[in-house]
Amino acid sequence: MRILYISGCFWLLLSVFSYADAYNILILTPVTSPSHSIVFKPLVEGLAERGHFVTYWNGLQPSRSSFSNSTDNLRLLKSPNLVKINRQHNVSFRDHDSPFTMLFRLVPTLMNYCRVIYEDPVFHQLMNSKERYDLIIVDGFANDCTLYLAEVLDVPFVYLSCLAPPPWLLYEIGSPLALEQFPNPIGHRDRMNLWQRLFNSVTGVGIIYFHRWIILPLTERVAAQTLGINNLTSIVDIKNRYLSLLLVNSHFSFNYHLPTASAVVEVGGIHMTGKRDAIKLSKDLASFLDNSGDAGFIIVSFGSMLRGDELPKDIRRIFMSTFARLQQRVVWKWENESRFDEEGELIPNNIKTISWLPQRELLRHPKVRLLISHGGLLSQFETIYDGIPSICLPVWGDHPINAQKSEDDGYAIRINWNDLTEEKLYNAIQLLLTNPRYSQRVKKVSALMHDQINNPLDRAIYWVEYVIRHQGAPHLRNASRDLSFPQRALLDVILILATAISFVAFLTVRVGCFCYSKCGRKDVLIGTNKKVN
């Protein structure tokens, strides 16, 4: 601990005397994944290269060599205990059938994450630090338990959401939810009928209050038990005081349109605009691709969190038999080739398995034809960016709405796992290979993505510096952040209007009935008198 204290003092002195205009920024992603780390890396490097002093706590422990050599003012914090939980997030291909079950399974998982974080020496080092930070940047998913640092250090923070913004982040920043046309992760598409809008609204609001009434209180309980501190400030209060900005990895050219508050900034595709050393393909892989002829090759990858070798056996056989019928070669992300030996399966000659795919390099290869994936956001951005059509088999999280949007926009085909057959997969592949409208459409959307006034990384850096320059930028705070959901949705106004209209209608009917009864009785009396006369 003494070494850490000395290191912190040195860092503080360096930040004071070396760069007059440099800011001291703390970036927190103790709970992460390879894909989320890919999104954060260019921002970390970009801020450091701008001369800011960046302290980066990443739960996967990236090596110093994985960053640009020019980022000498970057400090990495190491947490070996976090590496294990970040390499296995307990998700699988079978989760596609149970989005709600997975949601409730998330509760104990998040509590375990928080417990490990609160017991980690790095967390206590930061809690007890005398160093002055200008801003904290936090991963917007599963890292709420780190927000006590914002209060202890008394510094504003910015969320970076590596996914399209979930309902609870939009609610916390005061942005419109637009539930009538913006689908939540377990919703539908943007054009919804009455029942779909009802489902999207109920689940969207349900997710918000599930996060606020269940996730956050349990997080606070774990903090109190683990840290041994009584009367902790609620995380909701910390967010209300210190949350300044929401950066979201989305863009209107690809994601569903979302009306946002001023404090929400789209930086979709940020991982494709930072400095990146080209990965040289191995001789074996390069030869396999170059010799694919005019037919070219297909990429199969289900992202960083889903392992190809964990595909159910029946699904694996569908893939194998389908690929064996193709003229194209197939590069397949498959982590454990011994699995084939255990099952006694033979790999067709046109398939090459590889434990980790250099996907960006493969998508830029002149012979690539299409990508088969889970519909992860980064994969979808990359296929659009490079103009490559895709087949999406969504599993969980935001995969379904990404896949649906891609299909609706005409550059991808969505297949649900329960509907997957050899013929359906083969026909989808042939359709993408032979029908030019898919490649034409993806190139049009790619042009939209490229046509921006500035690149996403520059935009993110500008707004981070903007928040610091303006001491948390309180002028960006939306007044609706101080309102409850019924007030934001104008439910109280609608109730008053409905009550007033009902009251006026009631009075009108009562007056009408009274007048009718009076006039009717008078007419009867007049008629009776006439008969007597």
Phi and psi in degrees as a GROMACS rama.xvg file:
@    title "Ramachandran Plot"
@    xaxis  label "Phi"
@    yaxis  label "Psi"
@TYPE xy
-65.1386  -38.5344  ARG-2
-63.7795  -42.4846  ILE-3
-62.5937  -38.3275  LEU-4
-65.891  -44.2055  TYR-5
-62.8969  -41.5484  ILE-6
-61.5164  -41.8812  SER-7
-64.3996  -40.5846  GLY-8
-63.957  -42.767  CYS-9
-61.1603  -43.2408  PHE-10
-63.7144  -40.0144  TRP-11
-64.5987  -45.2491  LEU-12
-62.9421  -38.931  LEU-13
-64.3575  -39.9746  LEU-14
-69.4862  -28.6409  SER-15
-76.1149  -43.2749  VAL-16
-96.8664  -19.8244  PHE-17
-85.4608  -43.4282  SER-18
-130.745  112.178  TYR-19
-66.5918  -34.9168  ALA-20
-102.6  8.38544  ASP-21
-81.6898  147.444  ALA-22
-107.215  155.33  TYR-23
-105.364  113.333  ASN-24
-120.977  132.656  ILE-25
-107.957  125.101  LEU-26
-115.67  126.194  ILE-27
-119.054  113.656  LEU-28
-139.082  56.9141  THR-29
-63.4361  -34.0544  PRO-30
-102.104  118.469  VAL-31
-154.372  -173.372  THR-32
-148.744  166.318  SER-33
-55.8205  -39.235  PRO-34
-67.6551  -41.5552  SER-35
-66.4415  -37.5494  HIS-36
-65.1607  -33.526  SER-37
-63.2461  -36.6601  ILE-38
-69.2778  -39.9661  VAL-39
-76.4542  -30.2127  PHE-40
-55.5655  -49.6889  LYS-41
-62.6313  -32.2999  PRO-42
-69.4673  -41.7082  LEU-43
-59.3606  -49.849  VAL-44
-65.2831  -42.5448  GLU-45
-62.6799  -41.7672  GLY-46
-67.4453  -40.351  LEU-47
-65.6995  -40.2233  ALA-48
-69.549  -20.6419  GLU-49
-77.5392  -3.74137  ARG-50
100.936  0.00210709  GLY-51
-80.0035  153.188  HIS-52
-92.696  118.043  PHE-53
-114.974  124.496  VAL-54
-106.751  121.193  THR-55
-121.029  117.722  TYR-56
-107.154  101.96  TRP-57
-115.893  129.553  ASN-58
-71.9848  -5.81097  GLY-59
-100.555  0.528121  LEU-60
53.5974  62.7022  GLN-61
-63.6995  146.079  PRO-62
-77.8222  155.674  SER-63
-62.2997  -31.1862  ARG-64
-70.5894  -15.9219  SER-65
-79.3474  -6.46287  SER-66
-105.551  163.614  PHE-67
-60.2538  144.69  SER-68
-65.4407  -20.1995  ASN-69
-81.5459  -5.92842  SER-70
-92.1709  63.1266  THR-71
-70.8712  -22.1306  ASP-72
-94.734  34.3927  ASN-73
-112.338  126.369  LEU-74
-114.149  125.695  ARG-75
-101.818  131.693  LEU-76
-100.677  133.014  LEU-77
-103.558  135.462  LYS-78
-140.505  87.1117  SER-79
-57.2381  -32.6897  PRO-80
-66.7553  -23.0483  ASN-81
-83.4245  -20.2681  LEU-82
-61.5433  -43.3612  VAL-83
-61.5153  -47.4674  LYS-84
-70.2345  -26.8073  ILE-85
-81.4588  -14.2444  ASN-86
-90.9462  -10.631  ARG-87
-143.394  99.292  GLN-88
-97.3901  12.3751  HIS-89
57.4296  46.6563  ASN-90
-120.602  149.882  VAL-91
-147.695  174.946  SER-92
-64.7821  -24.2063  PHE-93
-75.5084  -7.68338  ARG-94
-73.7184  -7.56288  ASP-95
-67.0526  -18.7714  HIS-96
-90.0036  -8.15464  ASP-97
-141.303  66.7718  SER-98
-63.0641  -36.9947  PRO-99
-74.472  -37.785  PHE-100
-61.9185  -41.0706  THR-101
-65.7644  -34.5979  MET-102
-61.5319  -44.5914  LEU-103
-74.5585  -28.7409  PHE-104
-68.102  -20.3405  ARG-105
-66.3687  -28.3669  LEU-106
-60.3655  -58.7609  VAL-107
-63.4661  -30.338  PRO-108
-63.4154  -47.1706  THR-109
-64.9088  -37.2004  LEU-110
-64.1902  -38.7795  MET-111
-65.2908  -41.4379  ASN-112
-57.29  -47.0416  TYR-113
-64.0756  -40.565  CYS-114
-61.2978  -43.454  ARG-115
-65.0686  -39.8059  VAL-116
-64.2787  -46.2891  ILE-117
-68.0321  -21.1697  TYR-118
-92.7913  -4.61225  GLU-119
-79.6034  137.736  ASP-120
-58.7551  -32.0819  PRO-121
-64.6224  -40.2816  VAL-122
-61.0249  -43.3767  PHE-123
-70.8919  -33.0728  HIS-124
-60.842  -44.0282  GLN-125
-70.8268  -37.9249  LEU-126
-61.9573  -36.1246  MET-127
-97.5745  5.9101  ASN-128
-70.6149  142.861  SER-129
-96.8268  1.76159  LYS-130
-71.897  143.782  GLU-131
-100.758  119.487  ARG-132
-103.043  151.163  TYR-133
-93.4617  -23.5407  ASP-134
-163.683  150.28  LEU-135
-117.741  136.943  ILE-136
-116.099  127.686  ILE-137
-124.833  139.457  VAL-138
-63.1785  129.928  ASP-139
-75.0109  -1.06829  GLY-140
-122.028  124.883  PHE-141
67.5157  20.0641  ALA-142
-124.231  22.247  ASN-143
-61.1739  -28.1968  ASP-144
-68.5156  -12.9614  CYS-145
-83.2656  -8.16256  THR-146
-70.9557  -12.7473  LEU-147
-61.3647  -24.8178  TYR-148
-65.8192  -32.591  LEU-149
-62.8013  -39.5313  ALA-150
-72.6732  -44.9081  GLU-151
-63.1174  -42.5636  VAL-152
-84.7088  -9.48434  LEU-153
53.354  59.7326  ASP-154
-142.297  141.644  VAL-155
-67.0318  158.848  PRO-156
-134.018  157.629  PHE-157
-121.981  134.917  VAL-158
-87.6964  138.439  TYR-159
-116.563  111.687  LEU-160
-92.2725  119.223  SER-161
-76.7359  -8.26568  CYS-162
-114.082  170.788  LEU-163
-57.3179  144.966  ALA-164
-61.2883  123.492  PRO-165
-73.4897  161.644  PRO-166
-56.0832  -38.2309  PRO-167
-69.647  -31.6654  TRP-168
-71.0748  -40.4058  LEU-169
-62.5287  -40.2208  LEU-170
-64.6273  -42.6663  TYR-171
-69.2023  -29.7662  GLU-172
-88.7618  -6.34839  ILE-173
83.5885  21.4907  GLY-174
-89.1118  148.074  SER-175
-58.8959  140.034  PRO-176
-82.2058  -27.4478  LEU-177
49.6918  47.5831  ALA-178
-65.4396  -15.2995  LEU-179
-75.4094  -16.9066  GLU-180
-145.59  -6.33143  GLN-181
-107.894  108.288  PHE-182
-73.4297  137.061  PRO-183
-77.9532  171.044  ASN-184
-55.838  -25.159  PRO-185
-109.728  24.2575  ILE-186
-94.4822  -149.457  GLY-187
-116.626  -122.663  HIS-188
-117.396  -177.291  ARG-189
-75.1984  -28.4062  ASP-190
-94.2161  102.275  ARG-191
-119.266  145.848  MET-192
-81.636  -176.211  ASN-193
-58.5131  -47.3689  LEU-194
-70.7202  -33.4309  TRP-195
-69.0671  -38.8151  GLN-196
-65.5599  -37.0149  ARG-197
-63.0322  -47.1386  LEU-198
-62.3406  -43.9656  PHE-199
-64.4349  -38.7497  ASN-200
-69.11  -46.4148  SER-201
-64.0381  -46.3501  VAL-202
-69.8947  -37.2345  THR-203
-62.3993  -48.9064  GLY-204
-66.6303  -37.1435  VAL-205
-60.9165  -40.2913  GLY-206
-63.9985  -40.3151  ILE-207
-59.3794  -49.2707  ILE-208
-80.1456  -23.5948  TYR-209
-62.0798  -42.4142  PHE-210
-68.8902  -41.5369  HIS-211
-79.0819  -35.9714  ARG-212
-98.3536  -17.635  TRP-213
-117.565  -56.1756  ILE-214
-62.6487  -53.5112  ILE-215
-65.6843  -44.8107  LEU-216
-60.6017  -38.9199  PRO-217
-66.9609  -36.4509  LEU-218
-61.6342  -42.7948  THR-219
-65.1097  -36.5623  GLU-220
-65.8513  -42.6034  ARG-221
-62.5626  -40.2186  VAL-222
-62.6695  -45.0247  ALA-223
-63.3567  -41.328  ALA-224
-70.8264  -42.4403  GLN-225
-78.3543  -42.0081  THR-226
-86.5598  -16.7218  LEU-227
66.9062  34.6833  GLY-228
-114.469  126.126  ILE-229
-89.9478  157.996  ASN-230
58.0338  43.2986  ASN-231
-66.7863  143.323  LEU-232
-65.2145  139.785  THR-233
-67.4135  148.345  SER-234
-64.636  -32.6155  ILE-235
-60.5045  -43.0042  VAL-236
-66.2519  -37.195  ASP-237
-64.0101  -42.7453  ILE-238
-64.8222  -42.3039  LYS-239
-60.5014  -32.884  ASN-240
-88.4614  -39.1767  ARG-241
-110.577  -15.3257  TYR-242
-72.3682  121.466  LEU-243
-110.596  -33.3785  SER-244
-154.757  151.054  LEU-245
-125.337  112.465  LEU-246
-93.1521  128.619  LEU-247
-122.308  136.781  VAL-248
-82.3208  69.3753  ASN-249
-146.262  164.378  SER-250
-154.208  142  HIS-251
-64.8615  -17.9792  PHE-252
-71.0568  -22.2277  SER-253
-119.431  -48.1224  PHE-254
-80.9927  164.885  ASN-255
-63.5924  143.499  TYR-256
-66.9179  139.074  HIS-257
-137.052  117.637  LEU-258
-69.1989  126.899  PRO-259
-125.096  163.01  THR-260
-79.2318  168.81  ALA-261
-63.2699  -24.2093  SER-262
-87.2237  10.9284  ALA-263
-114.666  123.289  VAL-264
-124.956  125.614  VAL-265
-81.7591  126.721  GLU-266
-130.573  36.0299  VAL-267
-58.8884  133.775  GLY-268
85.8833  15.9395  GLY-269
-59.175  -32.0492  ILE-270
-71.9307  -10.6074  HIS-271
-99.5605  -2.29504  MET-272
-111.81  -8.56403  THR-273
-80.1345  172.913  GLY-274
-65.5272  137.141  LYS-275
-149.393  122.666  ARG-276
-73.9689  127.529  ASP-277
-63.9688  135.34  ALA-278
-90.9455  122.982  ILE-279
-80.4145  127.031  LYS-280
-68.1058  143.093  LEU-281
-62.6212  155.127  SER-282
-58.5244  -40.9255  LYS-283
-62.3862  -47.155  ASP-284
-68.9208  -42.6024  LEU-285
-60.2593  -41.8434  ALA-286
-64.8469  -41.2388  SER-287
-60.9991  -40.1216  PHE-288
-75.9693  -44.5212  LEU-289
-63.781  -29.0305  ASP-290
-92.4468  16.6455  ASN-291
-78.9953  -6.39953  SER-292
68.2977  -160.049  GLY-293
-68.704  -23.5391  ASP-294
-66.089  -32.338  ALA-295
77.1019  -160.651  GLY-296
-139.626  162.721  PHE-297
-118.859  141.18  ILE-298
-101.706  135.646  ILE-299
-124.579  115.679  VAL-300
-152.874  136.548  SER-301
-113.384  34.0603  PHE-302
82.8637  -171.484  GLY-303
-87.9475  -22.8719  SER-304
-95.8696  -21.7666  MET-305
-103.48  127.605  LEU-306
-92.4874  129.66  ARG-307
-59.7219  -33.7803  GLY-308
-76.2465  -0.423711  ASP-309
-101.577  8.81979  GLU-310
-59.5337  137.33  LEU-311
-56.1634  148.198  PRO-312
-57.9711  -41.7874  LYS-313
-66.2747  -36.5395  ASP-314
-68.8227  -41.0423  ILE-315
-59.6299  -39.2934  ARG-316
-67.2069  -35.6542  ARG-317
-61.4647  -45.5098  ILE-318
-61.0545  -48.3254  PHE-319
-59.8721  -48.8519  MET-320
-67.0833  -33.8778  SER-321
-67.7128  -47.959  THR-322
-65.1631  -31.7378  PHE-323
-64.3473  -21.0021  ALA-324
-86.9584  -8.14338  ARG-325
-88.6826  150.781  LEU-326
-79.4846  -25.5606  GLN-327
-73.572  153.534  GLN-328
-87.1339  157.692  ARG-329
-128.263  126.627  VAL-330
-105.77  119.847  VAL-331
-123.432  123.657  TRP-332
-70.7988  109.315  LYS-333
-140.866  114.954  TRP-334
-80.9165  -23.1463  GLU-335
-139.046  96.0221  ASN-336
-69.281  -22.0565  GLU-337
-64.2307  -18.2459  SER-338
-61.2995  -36.3195  ARG-339
-64.4844  -42.0951  PHE-340
-63.7524  -37.6578  ASP-341
-64.0073  -35.735  GLU-342
-90.1054  -5.02932  GLU-343
69.7635  27.5953  GLY-344
-92.9645  148.151  GLU-345
-103.573  132.98  LEU-346
-85.4451  123.868  ILE-347
-55.6042  151.744  PRO-348
-64.3582  -22.5208  ASN-349
-88.4467  6.54534  ASN-350
-112.126  132.895  ILE-351
-122.907  122.927  LYS-352
-95.439  145.072  THR-353
-147.281  139.332  ILE-354
-69.486  -32.5578  SER-355
-142.398  124.886  TRP-356
-91.4161  131.446  LEU-357
-78.5766  75.3765  PRO-358
-61.6142  -39.7681  GLN-359
-62.527  -41.7569  ARG-360
-67.1727  -38.3052  GLU-361
-66.9514  -38.5281  LEU-362
-69.3452  -19.9752  LEU-363
-93.6363  -3.35335  ARG-364
-70.0774  138.001  HIS-365
-63.707  -17.7334  PRO-366
-100.769  3.64877  LYS-367
-71.9631  141.338  VAL-368
-115.073  -40.0922  ARG-369
-165.742  166.748  LEU-370
-119.917  133.773  LEU-371
-106.829  120.122  ILE-372
-147.349  -175.784  SER-373
-88.2825  -2.50876  HIS-374
82.4746  23.4996  GLY-375
-62.9548  149.678  GLY-376
-62.1625  -42.5502  LEU-377
-65.5147  -41.8843  LEU-378
-62.4213  -40.8184  SER-379
-66.3199  -42.0305  GLN-380
-59.2256  -43.392  PHE-381
-67.4293  -39.3989  GLU-382
-66.6611  -39.6873  THR-383
-66.2186  -45.2382  ILE-384
-57.0838  -40.3024  TYR-385
-97.8078  2.65143  ASP-386
70.6964  43.0639  GLY-387
-117.406  124.945  ILE-388
-69.4212  165.777  PRO-389
-148.182  160.9  SER-390
-114.078  128.079  ILE-391
-113.584  129.075  CYS-392
-118.647  85.871  LEU-393
-66.3606  144.613  PRO-394
-111.52  -57.5831  VAL-395
-159.601  -179.791  TRP-396
61.3938  -130.559  GLY-397
-87.6165  1.29358  ASP-398
-56.2698  -46.5236  HIS-399
-60.0393  -43.511  PRO-400
-74.3191  -30.5326  ILE-401
-63.4996  -46.0112  ASN-402
-64.3028  -41.4137  ALA-403
-65.3444  -42.5578  GLN-404
-64.1625  -40.7022  LYS-405
-62.9078  -42.0601  SER-406
-68.675  -42.3164  GLU-407
-61.6212  -34.2633  ASP-408
-83.5724  -4.84703  ASP-409
89.1361  16.0939  GLY-410
-122.274  12.7793  TYR-411
-152.01  162.933  ALA-412
-120.798  129.485  ILE-413
-98.6864  132.345  ARG-414
-127.145  126.136  ILE-415
-81.3569  144.864  ASN-416
-59.1425  -37.3102  TRP-417
-68.9411  -18.8638  ASN-418
-100.259  -0.258711  ASP-419
-71.3617  125.411  LEU-420
-135.944  166.372  THR-421
-60.5125  -43.949  GLU-422
-66.7644  -38.8447  GLU-423
-66.3621  -42.0164  LYS-424
-67.9056  -43.5852  LEU-425
-62.8581  -44.1182  TYR-426
-65.4338  -36.6984  ASN-427
-64.8435  -42.9171  ALA-428
-61.2081  -46.8762  ILE-429
-64.0074  -35.9558  GLN-430
-64.7102  -43.5906  LEU-431
-67.371  -33.5996  LEU-432
-76.1503  -30.5967  LEU-433
-106.953  -23.9083  THR-434
-93.921  113.071  ASN-435
-69.099  -14.0543  PRO-436
-65.9672  -27.5172  ARG-437
-69.0381  -46.6708  TYR-438
-68.6757  -34.8173  SER-439
-66.2521  -41.6536  GLN-440
-67.8846  -42.2437  ARG-441
-65.9146  -30.9782  VAL-442
-70.0655  -34.1329  LYS-443
-66.7687  -43.6848  LYS-444
-66.8751  -35.7763  VAL-445
-60.3276  -40.4019  SER-446
-62.367  -37.1548  ALA-447
-65.4313  -41.1655  LEU-448
-64.8125  -38.8478  MET-449
-75.3583  -22.6799  HIS-450
-85.7448  81.3894  ASP-451
-130.988  150.274  GLN-452
-67.0148  -28.764  ILE-453
-151.676  164.19  ASN-454
-82.8622  157.904  ASN-455
-58.4297  -34.7556  PRO-456
-66.3823  -46.6791  LEU-457
-60.6588  -36.8318  ASP-458
-65.6273  -43.7809  ARG-459
-63.7111  -45.065  ALA-460
-63.0228  -42.0515  ILE-461
-57.927  -46.4195  TYR-462
-73.5496  -30.7353  TRP-463
-63.109  -47.9773  VAL-464
-65.3766  -35.0212  GLU-465
-60.7108  -45.8972  TYR-466
-61.9299  -40.3373  VAL-467
-68.3698  -45.024  ILE-468
-58.1279  -32.2082  ARG-469
-108.469  30.1802  HIS-470
48.6092  52.401  GLN-471
92.2527  -3.57897  GLY-472
47.7904  58.0269  ALA-473
-62.9965  -19.557  PRO-474
-69.9897  -13.7843  HIS-475
-82.4864  -10.4482  LEU-476
-65.109  124.342  ARG-477
-79.0261  134.126  ASN-478
-60.4504  -25.5485  ALA-479
-69.1111  -15.022  SER-480
-60.9409  -22.5207  ARG-481
-90.8197  2.79213  ASP-482
-106.664  152.574  LEU-483
-77.6993  168.592  SER-484
-60.4471  -45.6012  PHE-485
-56.3705  -36.1779  PRO-486
-70.7377  -41.5351  GLN-487
-63.6229  -38.3011  ARG-488
-82.0815  3.99977  ALA-489
60.375  26.0263  LEU-490
-65.4491  -34.3266  LEU-491
-67.1865  -39.0827  ASP-492
-66.3874  -44.8711  VAL-493
-61.3688  -39.569  ILE-494
-63.1918  -43.9676  LEU-495
-63.8623  -45.3545  ILE-496
-63.5635  -42.4922  LEU-497
-62.9837  -40.3565  ALA-498
-65.2083  -43.9333  THR-499
-64.0819  -43.6122  ALA-500
-64.0591  -41.9091  ILE-501
-63.1202  -40.2243  SER-502
-65.9866  -43.1258  PHE-503
-64.2874  -42.4539  VAL-504
-62.5544  -40.8857  ALA-505
-62.3207  -47.1651  PHE-506
-61.4367  -41.2394  LEU-507
-61.1965  -45.2196  THR-508
-63.8962  -43.7377  VAL-509
-63.023  -44.7603  ARG-510
-64.2367  -41.746  VAL-511
-61.3514  -44.0927  GLY-512
-63.7772  -40.2798  CYS-513
-63.0281  -47.0525  PHE-514
-63.5675  -41.0182  CYS-515
-64.0394  -41.894  TYR-516
-66.3262  -39.0353  SER-517
-67.148  -48.3563  LYS-518
-65.4672  -39.0047  CYS-519
-64.4506  -41.5837  GLY-520
-66.6188  -39.0764  ARG-521
-64.7024  -41.6508  LYS-522
-63.0055  -37.7807  ASP-523
-65.6281  -43.0102  VAL-524
-63.5132  -42.7498  LEU-525
-62.4659  -42.7275  ILE-526
-64.616  -35.7435  GLY-527
-67.864  -41.9332  THR-528
-62.2283  -38.6529  ASN-529
-64.2636  -38.9877  LYS-530
-67.3761  -36.9968  LYS-531
-64.8026  -44.1231  VAL-532
